[in-house]
């Protein structure tokens, strides 16, 4: 019984003050991001690019439909070689439309990542400054479930774990 009291007392005397020195916080990165003026500019640029790509795709569709109608209306009266050439053109145009559709999403995502990177860098820099100014050890991002700030040198046990596992590098 006395041993338990001593252990409990030691816990409160030694361990609790160490835990109290650690200050934790959280942030909603999505809320911060969408309120940034740069975010609104990024969304405008992204929407412009999306519209440009949609307009190009629509033009491709219209061209395809026009050619398809011409082939349907006049195809029977064309020479066999000309009709076959038109069919090859239609097939080629169909493949180009499909390829463009597939590349649109990847292109937009790449463009968005490119525009988002400076915003993210700015956000993380400010989070680190606020955390340091206010004595926070860790800031958790409740939107992504990740850590938005942590001390660069303190608390990193990566090398210790690798050593314990026998990993050398």
C-alpha positions in Angstrom: 0.0 0.0 0.0 2.8 2.4 1.0 4.7 1.4 -2.1 1.7 2.3 -4.3 1.4 5.7 -2.6 5.1 6.4 -3.2 4.8 5.4 -6.8 1.7 7.5 -7.3 3.4 10.4 -5.6 6.5 10.0 -7.7 4.3 10.0 -10.8 2.7 13.3 -9.8 6.0 14.8 -8.8 8.2 13.8 -11.7 6.1 12.7 -14.7 3.2 15.2 -14.6 5.4 18.3 -14.6 7.2 16.9 -17.7 3.8 16.3 -19.4 2.7 19.7 -18.4 5.6 21.2 -20.3 4.3 19.9 -23.5 1.6 22.1 -25.0 -0.6 20.7 -27.8 -2.9 22.5 -30.1 -5.0 21.8 -33.1 -6.0 23.6 -36.3 -8.5 23.2 -39.1 -6.3 23.7 -42.2 -9.3 23.6 -44.6 -10.9 26.6 -42.8 -7.7 28.5 -42.9 -7.0 27.6 -46.5 -10.4 28.6 -47.9 -10.3 32.0 -46.1 -6.9 32.9 -47.7 -7.2 35.5 -50.5 -4.7 33.5 -52.5 -7.1 30.5 -52.4 -9.9 32.5 -54.1 -7.4 33.5 -56.8 -6.3 29.9 -57.2 -9.9 28.8 -57.5 -10.5 31.4 -60.2 -7.5 30.3 -62.2 -8.5 26.7 -61.8 -12.1 27.4 -62.9 -10.7 29.3 -65.9 -8.5 26.4 -66.9 -11.4 24.0 -66.4 -13.6 26.1 -68.7 -10.9 26.3 -71.4 -10.5 22.6 -71.4 -14.3 22.0 -71.4 -14.7 24.4 -74.3 -12.0 22.6 -76.3 -13.6 19.3 -75.5 -17.0 20.6 -76.6 -15.5 21.9 -79.9 -14.0 18.4 -80.4 -17.4 16.8 -79.8 -19.1 19.3 -82.2 -16.5 18.5 -84.9 -17.1 14.8 -84.4 -20.9 15.1 -84.6 -20.6 17.3 -87.7 -18.3 14.8 -89.4 -20.6 11.9 -88.3 -23.6 13.6 -89.8 -21.8 14.3 -93.0 -20.7 10.7 -93.2 -24.2 9.5 -92.5 -25.9 11.9 -94.9 -23.4 11.5 -97.8 -21.4 8.4 -97.0 -23.4 6.2 -99.3 -22.7 8.4 -102.3 -18.9 8.5 -101.7 -16.4 6.3 -103.3 -15.4 3.3 -101.2 -11.8 4.6 -100.7 -13.0 8.1 -99.6 -15.6 6.6 -97.3 -12.9 4.4 -95.7 -10.7 7.4 -95.3 -13.5 9.3 -93.6 -14.1 6.3 -91.3 -10.4 6.3 -90.3 -10.6 10.0 -89.6 -13.7 9.5 -87.4 -11.9 6.7 -85.5 -8.8 8.9 -85.0 -11.0 11.8 -83.8 -12.8 9.5 -81.4 -9.5 8.3 -79.9 -8.3 11.9 -79.6 -11.4 12.9 -77.7 -11.1 10.0 -75.4 -7.4 10.7 -74.8 -8.1 14.4 -74.1 -10.9 13.5 -71.6 -8.5 11.2 -69.8 -5.8 13.8 -69.7 -8.1 16.7 -68.6 -8.5 15.4 -65.0 -4.8 14.7 -64.5 -3.9 18.1 -66.0 -6.3 19.9 -63.7 -5.0 18.0 -60.6 -1.4 18.8 -61.6 -2.3 22.5 -62.1 -4.1 22.6 -58.8 -1.1 21.1 -56.9 1.2 23.6 -58.6 -1.0 26.5 -57.5 -1.7 25.1 -54.0 2.0 24.5 -53.1 2.8 28.1 -52.3 -0.3 28.5 -50.2 0.5 25.3 -48.3 4.1 26.5 -47.7 2.8 29.9 -46.4 0.3 28.2 -44.2 2.9 25.8 -42.6 5.4 28.7 -42.1 2.7 30.7 -40.2 1.6 27.7 -38.2 5.2 27.1 -37.1 5.7 30.7 -36.2 2.4 30.8 -34.1 3.3 27.5 -32.5 6.8 28.7 -31.5 5.5 32.1 -30.3 2.9 30.5 -28.1 5.0 27.6 -26.8 3.2 24.7 -28.5 5.1 21.5 -29.0 2.7 20.0 -31.5 -0.1 21.3 -33.6 -2.5 18.7 -35.0 -4.5 19.3 -38.1 -8.1 18.1 -37.5 -9.0 18.2 -41.2 -6.3 15.8 -42.4 -5.4 14.0 -39.2 -1.8 14.9 -39.7 0.6 17.0 -37.6 0.9 20.5 -38.9 3.7 21.5 -36.6 6.3 19.6 -34.5 9.7 20.5 -33.2 12.3 19.8 -35.8 14.9 18.3 -33.4 13.2 17.4 -30.2 11.2 14.3 -30.0 12.3 12.7 -33.2 13.1 9.0 -32.4 13.5 7.8 -36.0 17.2 7.2 -35.6 16.8 5.4 -32.3 14.1 3.1 -33.7 16.3 2.3 -36.8 19.2 1.6 -34.5 17.1 -0.7 -32.3 15.9 -2.5 -35.5 19.5 -2.9 -36.7 19.0 -0.7 -39.7 22.1 1.2 -40.6 22.3 4.0 -43.2 
